[in-house]
Amino acid sequence: MGSFDLLMQGFENALTPTNLLYAVIGVLLGTAVGVLPGIGPAMTLALLLPITYSVSPASALIMFAGIYYGGMYGGSTTSILLNTPGESSSVVTAIEGNKMAKRGRAAQALATAAIGSFVAGTIGTALLVLFAPTVADQVVKLGNPSNFALMVLALFAVTAVLGNSRLRGFIALFLGLTIGLIGTDTGQPRLTFGSPLLADGIDIVVVAVAIFAIGEALWVAAHLRRRPLDIIPVGQPWMSREDWGRSWKPWLRGTALGFPFGALPAGGAELPTFISYISERKLSKKPEEFGHGAIEGVAGPEAANNASAAGTLVPLLAIGLPTTATAAVMLLAFQSYGIETGPQLFDSEPILVWTLLASLFIGNTLLLVLNLPLAPVWAKLLQIPRPYLYAGILFFASLGAYSVNFQWFDLLILLVIGLLGLAMRRFGLPVLPLIIGVILGPKMEYQLTQALTISSGDISTLWSEPVAVIVYVVIALALVAIIGLGLRKPAPVVDKEEVSA
């Protein structure tokens, strides 16, 4: 059966009343959490992981995909109305979007963001359908050494390439790998401290809920300042003929930038949104408007943002490698249902995968249809008092963690790792390397053990395959580039008067 036939079968499954209902819930919930500052799709998925055990894998993943896409869209609302990005990928949108809102053009800014998200999401999903099966077919032919090398590349990418501080990234990665080592998978107890409750390791769902929900809630509570939010009023989003003329090219250019960056192991949405903004500023016929509310500065970055979200699913579905925190939690959703992710996924679970891909088209359409008329409602959602919001998050996080195994010990682990999440935010440690370390650590250990077992302990087997060699060369070149750029940075200029003072 060809890809087109499988996709049509996926649409049949995704359009059933039950799955369609979960898609609607997903996009509405995703937009809501994207709108609320500090509550992103990753935290929401982590909170819902224990709850979705009672529904089918297809319904749960459809809802999660809707939350993912909706969260990417919702982040633009706070960027435009509050100058407070709900997601890190919406930072660039705030530059021009909030200026447009202050000039009385909030409706136009929200409209170009919504339509640009739809255009980019649709094209990005189509590219995902085209490329993900092909990538999976090639990756399935790889041996243990190549799979191990690809995982090393993923860990390297989220620590050394992404983020502001590589040292902090490696510290977070070390913490994640350490948590992933807990248990007796190798026959020997590791970091169990003699407790039989740790013999099976720490449930990854508990780790995700603790790091994202508990850590974030405690951090916000520690820095909560009660002051009314100055929300710019918004009517129904609409665009004039001139707005359409100035937006459609940035939508396409942003899509072309966002998808490939999202598909790369070191991708993400932050870099393509910034590049899109710079490009639109240089290509605009009205560059003088930039910095004062140029619509191109909203259209391009928002398209890049949502296209990268589709691109992120390529390595997730085809290789089993998450490159963002939200993708990492989606990977946990697969694992919680006993579904082995990786290149075999398209062969082992074809109906599930193609139903998920079809639901992305449906969810993207629902986002446009529902969110354009609901824009004023999302603006009012920003007025919910933060203490009530985060008190609810703590309650549902605790309830969800306890429901995994119905053991009080999980609540203790939840608190300990939640405090670790608070400490990470206090000292600026990124969360993504930790989560990916917890997920990929055991997988890397398995691939390494298999490779060394087959080769009777010969270490050279790790670079015995062409793909593995290429990956290690890429890592080496990236290291050289990083070190070279670090050495070229000028030393900070110290003001003698400040020193003497």
C-alpha positions in Angstrom: 0.0 0.0 0.0 1.4 3.4 -1.0 1.9 6.4 1.1 -1.2 8.2 -0.4 -3.4 5.2 0.3 -2.1 5.0 3.9 -2.7 8.8 4.3 -6.3 8.4 3.1 -6.8 5.6 5.6 -5.3 7.8 8.2 -7.9 10.5 7.4 -10.7 8.0 7.8 -9.5 7.1 11.2 -8.7 10.7 12.3 -12.2 11.9 11.2 -14.1 9.5 13.4 -16.2 11.4 16.0 -14.0 10.3 18.9 -10.7 11.2 17.3 -12.1 14.5 15.9 -13.3 15.4 19.4 -9.7 14.8 20.8 -8.3 16.9 18.0 -10.6 19.8 18.9 -9.7 19.4 22.6 -6.1 19.4 21.7 -6.0 22.6 19.6 -8.2 24.5 22.1 -6.1 23.4 25.1 -2.9 23.9 23.2 -3.8 27.5 22.3 -4.9 28.2 25.8 -1.6 27.0 27.3 0.3 28.8 24.6 -1.5 32.0 25.5 -0.8 31.7 29.2 2.8 32.9 29.9 5.0 30.2 31.6 2.7 27.3 30.7 3.8 25.7 27.5 2.8 22.6 25.5 5.7 20.5 27.1 4.3 21.1 30.6 0.8 20.4 29.5 1.7 17.1 27.7 3.6 16.0 30.8 0.6 16.7 33.0 -1.7 14.8 30.7 0.5 11.7 30.2 -0.9 9.8 33.2 -4.5 10.7 32.3 -4.3 9.4 28.7 -3.7 5.8 29.7 -7.4 5.3 29.7 -7.8 6.3 26.0 -6.5 4.7 22.8 -3.0 5.6 21.6 -4.3 7.2 18.5 -6.7 9.5 20.4 -4.0 10.5 22.9 -1.4 11.2 20.2 -3.9 13.2 18.1 -4.7 15.3 21.2 -1.0 15.8 21.9 -0.3 16.8 18.4 -3.1 19.4 18.6 -1.7 20.7 21.8 1.8 21.0 20.2 0.5 22.9 17.2 -1.9 25.0 19.2 0.8 25.9 21.7 3.0 27.2 18.9 0.2 29.4 17.7 -1.0 30.5 21.2 2.5 31.8 22.1 2.1 34.6 19.5 -1.0 36.0 21.3 0.9 37.0 24.4 3.8 38.2 22.3 1.4 40.6 20.4 -0.9 41.7 23.2 1.5 41.6 26.2 5.0 41.7 24.7 5.5 38.5 26.7 6.2 35.5 24.6 4.4 32.4 25.7 7.1 30.3 24.0 10.7 31.0 23.4 10.1 30.6 19.7 7.6 33.5 19.8 10.2 36.0 21.1 10.8 37.5 17.6 7.1 37.9 17.0 7.0 40.3 20.0 9.4 42.7 18.3 6.9 43.9 15.7 3.7 42.3 16.9 3.4 44.3 20.1 4.3 47.5 18.2 1.4 46.8 15.8 -0.9 46.2 18.8 0.1 49.5 20.4 -0.7 51.3 17.1 -4.2 49.9 17.1 -3.4 47.0 14.7 -3.7 44.1 17.2 -6.4 42.5 15.0 -4.2 42.5 11.9 -1.2 41.2 13.8 -3.2 38.3 15.2 -4.7 37.6 11.8 -1.4 37.4 10.0 0.0 35.2 12.8 -3.0 32.8 12.6 -3.1 32.5 8.8 0.7 32.3 8.5 0.6 29.5 11.1 -2.0 27.7 9.0 -0.1 28.1 5.7 3.2 27.1 7.2 1.7 24.2 9.2 -0.1 22.8 6.2 3.0 23.0 3.9 5.2 21.7 6.7 2.9 18.7 7.4 2.9 17.9 3.7 6.7 17.9 3.6 6.6 15.7 6.8 4.4 13.2 5.0 6.8 13.2 2.0 10.1 12.9 3.8 9.5 11.0 7.1 8.8 7.6 5.5 11.8 8.0 3.2 14.1 8.8 6.1 12.7 5.9 8.1 13.4 3.5 5.2 17.0 4.6 5.2 17.6 4.6 8.9 16.1 1.1 9.4 19.1 -0.2 7.4 21.6 1.1 9.9 23.3 -1.0 12.5 23.9 -0.5 16.2 27.1 1.6 15.7 25.3 4.1 13.5 22.3 4.3 15.8 24.6 4.9 18.7 26.4 7.7 16.8 23.1 9.4 15.9 22.1 9.4 19.5 25.5 10.9 20.4 24.9 13.6 17.8 21.4 14.3 19.3 22.9 14.7 22.8 25.7 16.9 21.4 23.3 19.1 19.5 21.0 19.9 22.4 24.0 20.7 24.7 26.8 22.1 22.6 24.9 23.7 19.8 21.7 24.9 21.4 21.5 27.1 24.4 23.5 30.0 25.6 25.8 28.2 28.0 27.4 24.9 26.9 28.7 24.2 30.4 25.2 24.4 31.8 23.9 22.3 29.0 26.4 19.5 29.7 25.6 19.7 33.4 21.9 19.3 32.7 22.7 16.4 30.3 24.8 14.7 33.0 21.9 15.0 35.5 19.5 13.4 32.9 21.9 10.5 32.1 22.3 9.9 35.8 18.6 9.7 36.4 18.3 7.4 33.4 20.9 5.0 34.9 18.9 4.4 38.1 17.7 0.8 38.3 18.9 -2.8 37.7 18.6 -3.1 33.9 22.1 -4.5 33.7 21.5 -7.0 36.5 23.5 -4.8 38.9 21.7 -2.2 41.0 22.8 1.3 40.1 22.0 4.4 42.3 19.2 2.5 44.0 20.6 3.2 47.5 19.4 -0.2 48.6 15.7 0.7 47.9 13.7 -2.0 46.1 11.3 0.8 45.0 14.1 2.1 42.7 15.0 -1.3 41.3 12.9 -0.6 38.1 14.2 3.0 37.9 12.3 6.2 38.1 9.2 6.3 35.8 9.9 8.8 33.1 6.4 10.2 33.4 7.1 11.2 37.0 10.4 12.8 35.8 8.6 14.8 33.1 5.8 16.0 35.3 8.3 17.0 38.1 10.7 18.9 35.8 8.1 20.7 33.7 5.1 21.2 36.0 6.4 21.2 39.6 9.7 23.0 38.8 8.0 25.7 36.8 5.2 26.2 39.3 7.6 26.5 42.2 9.8 28.9 40.2 6.8 31.1 39.3 5.6 31.1 42.9 9.0 32.2 44.1 8.9 35.2 41.7 5.2 36.0 41.6 4.4 39.7 41.5 0.7 40.5 41.8 0.1 43.3 39.4 -2.7 43.8 36.9 -1.8 43.0 33.3 -2.1 45.8 30.8 -3.8 43.8 28.0 -4.4 45.6 24.7 -8.0 45.2 23.6 -8.6 43.2 20.4 -11.6 42.8 18.1 -12.1 40.2 15.4 -8.9 39.6 13.5 -9.0 40.8 9.9 -6.6 41.8 7.2 -6.9 44.4 4.4 -5.8 43.8 0.8 -2.5 45.6 1.5 -1.9 43.4 4.5 -2.5 40.3 2.4 -0.1 41.6 -0.2 2.6 42.2 2.4 2.2 38.9 4.2 2.0 36.1 1.7 5.6 36.1 0.6 6.9 36.2 4.2 4.6 33.2 5.0 6.3 31.2 2.2 9.8 32.3 3.0 9.3 31.6 6.7 8.0 28.1 5.9 11.1 27.5 3.7 13.3 28.5 6.6 11.5 26.8 9.4 10.9 23.2 8.2 14.5 22.2 7.5 15.7 23.8 10.8 13.1 21.9 12.7 14.1 18.6 11.0 17.8 18.9 11.9 19.0 17.3 15.2 20.3 20.7 16.2 17.2 22.5 14.9 14.5 24.2 16.8 12.3 27.3 16.1 14.4 30.0 17.7 17.1 30.3 15.0 14.8 30.2 11.9 12.4 32.8 13.4 15.3 35.2 13.9 16.7 34.5 10.4 13.2 35.1 9.0 12.9 38.4 10.8 16.3 39.6 9.5 15.5 38.4 6.0 12.1 40.2 5.9 13.7 43.4 7.2 16.2 43.4 4.3 13.7 42.4 1.7 10.9 44.7 2.8 9.8 47.6 0.6 9.1 49.6 3.7 12.1 48.9 6.0 11.5 52.1 7.9 8.4 50.4 9.5 10.5 47.8 11.2 10.9 48.6 14.9 7.5 50.4 14.7 5.1 47.6 13.8 5.9 46.0 10.4 3.4 43.2 9.5 6.2 41.3 7.7 8.0 41.0 11.0 5.1 39.0 12.3 4.1 37.0 9.2 7.6 35.6 8.5 8.7 34.5 12.0 5.3 33.0 12.8 5.4 30.9 9.6 8.9 29.8 10.4 7.8 28.9 14.0 5.0 26.6 12.9 6.9 25.1 10.0 9.7 24.1 12.4 7.1 22.4 14.6 6.2 20.1 11.6 9.9 19.6 10.9 10.6 18.5 14.4 8.4 15.5 13.9 10.7 14.2 11.1 13.5 13.0 13.5 10.9 12.1 16.1 8.9 9.7 13.9 11.6 8.6 11.5 14.5 8.1 13.9 13.0 8.3 17.4 15.1 11.3 18.3 13.4 14.3 20.0 14.9 17.7 19.4 12.6 19.9 21.5 11.1 19.5 25.0 7.6 19.0 23.6 8.8 16.3 21.1 10.6 14.6 24.0 7.3 14.3 26.0 5.5 13.1 22.8 8.2 10.4 22.6 7.3 9.4 26.2 3.7 9.1 25.1 4.6 6.5 22.5 6.7 4.6 25.1 3.9 4.8 27.7 1.8 2.7 25.3 4.6 0.2 24.8 5.2 1.5 21.2 8.8 1.3 20.2 9.8 4.5 18.4 12.4 4.6 15.7 12.7 3.7 12.0 10.6 0.6 12.5 7.6 2.7 13.6 6.2 3.1 10.1 6.2 -0.6 9.5 5.2 -1.8 13.0 2.4 0.8 13.6 1.4 2.1 10.1 -2.2 2.8 11.0 -1.3 4.8 14.1 1.4 6.8 12.4 -0.6 7.8 9.3 -3.6 8.6 11.5 -1.4 10.9 13.5 -0.1 12.5 10.3 -3.6 13.0 8.9 -4.7 14.5 12.2 -2.0 17.2 11.8 -3.8 18.5 8.7 -7.1 18.4 10.5 -5.7 20.1 13.6 -4.0 22.8 11.6 -7.3 23.6 9.9 -9.2 23.6 13.2 -6.7 26.1 14.6 -7.5 28.6 11.9 -11.3 28.0 12.0 -11.5 28.2 15.8 -8.9 30.7 16.8 -9.7 33.6 14.5 -13.1 34.2 16.1 -11.9 33.2 19.5 -9.0 35.7 19.7 -10.9 38.1 22.1 -11.6 35.1 24.4 -7.9 34.1 24.5 -7.1 37.7 25.5 -9.4 37.5 28.5 -7.8 34.2 29.5 -4.7 36.3 30.4 -6.6 37.8 33.3 -6.7 34.5 35.3 -4.9 35.1 38.6 -1.5 33.2 38.6 -1.9 31.8 42.2 -5.1 29.9 41.2 -3.5 28.8 37.9 -0.4 27.3 39.5 -2.2 25.8 42.5 -4.3 23.8 40.0 -1.1 22.7 38.2 0.5 21.4 41.4 -2.7 19.5 42.2 -3.0 17.8 38.8 0.7 17.1 38.7 0.6 15.3 42.0 -2.6 13.4 41.1 -1.1 12.4 37.7 2.2 11.2 39.2 0.4 9.2 41.8 -1.8 7.5 39.3 1.1 6.1 37.4 1.9 3.3 39.9 -0.4 4.3 42.9 2.6 4.5 45.2 3.4 7.2 47.7 7.0 6.9 46.7 6.3 8.5 43.4 5.1 11.6 45.2 8.3 11.8 47.1 10.3 11.4 43.8 8.0 14.0 42.3 8.9 16.5 45.0 12.7 15.8 44.9 12.9 16.1 41.1 10.6 19.1 41.2 13.0 20.8 43.6 15.8 19.8 41.1 13.7 21.6 38.4 13.5 24.7 40.6 17.2 24.6 41.2 17.9 24.3 37.5 15.8 27.3 36.7 17.5 29.2 39.6 21.0 28.5 38.1 20.0 28.8 34.5 20.3 25.1 33.6 18.3 24.2 30.5 15.6 21.5 30.9 15.7 20.0 27.5 19.2 18.2 27.8 18.0 16.6 31.1 14.9 15.2 29.6 16.6 14.0 26.5 19.4 12.5 28.6 16.8 10.5 30.6 15.1 9.3 27.4 18.1 8.5 25.2 20.5 7.3 28.0 19.1 3.8 28.3 18.7 3.6 24.5 22.3 4.6 24.0 23.4 2.0 26.5 21.4 -0.7 24.7 22.9 0.2 21.3 26.4 0.4 22.7 26.0 -3.0 24.5 24.7 -4.7 21.4 27.5 -3.3 19.2 30.2 -4.4 21.6 28.6 -7.8 22.1 28.4 -8.5 18.4 32.1 -7.5 17.9 33.3 -9.4 21.0 34.3 -6.2 22.7 36.2 -4.6 19.8 35.8 -0.8 20.4 36.6 -0.1 16.7 33.2 -1.4 15.8 31.7 2.0 16.9 33.2 3.6 13.7 32.9 0.6 11.5 29.9 1.9 9.5 30.0 4.8 7.0 27.1 6.7 8.6 28.8 6.5 12.0 32.0 7.9 10.6 30.1 10.7 8.9 28.3 11.6 12.2 31.6 11.6 14.2 33.2 13.8 11.6 30.2 16.2 11.8 30.6 16.3 15.6 34.3 16.9 15.3 33.9 19.8 12.8 31.2 21.3 15.0 33.5 21.2 18.0 36.3 22.8 16.0 33.9 25.5 14.9 32.6 26.1 18.4 36.1 26.3 19.9 37.3 28.6 17.0 34.4 31.0 17.5 35.0 31.0 21.3 38.7 31.9 20.8 37.8 34.7 18.4 35.5 36.4 20.9 37.1 39.7 22.1 37.9 39.9 25.7 35.4 42.1 27.7 36.5 45.7 28.1 36.8 46.6 31.8 36.2 50.1 32.8 39.0 51.2 35.2 36.7 53.7 36.9 34.2 50.9 37.7 37.0 48.7 39.1 38.3 51.4 41.3 34.8 52.2 42.5 
